[in-house]
Amino acid sequence: MPADQFENLEAVSIYCPRCRQAMPVRKRLLLVLLDRELYEYLCARCGTSVAKKNEPFRPKPFGGPKTGPGLIR
């Protein structure tokens, strides 16, 4: 099995030491660096930080200025 197939996994629930059970988590962006983004997983119930994740930085495509009816140039 190639290792890169697990590269983009997203956690749905992680064990929370405060709640003492696996809980749903929220993913929060902590830091954007030149080559990667650092995320933190927070317990959805109590807000405790339960994990961190590094992801490669992928710049969002820029669509340019929007024009259309009702928009001022």
Summary of the structure (lengths in Angstrom):
residues: 73
radius of gyration: 18.0
end to end distance: 53.1
largest distance: 55.6
contacts: 136
relative contact order: 0.20
helix: 5%
strand: 44%
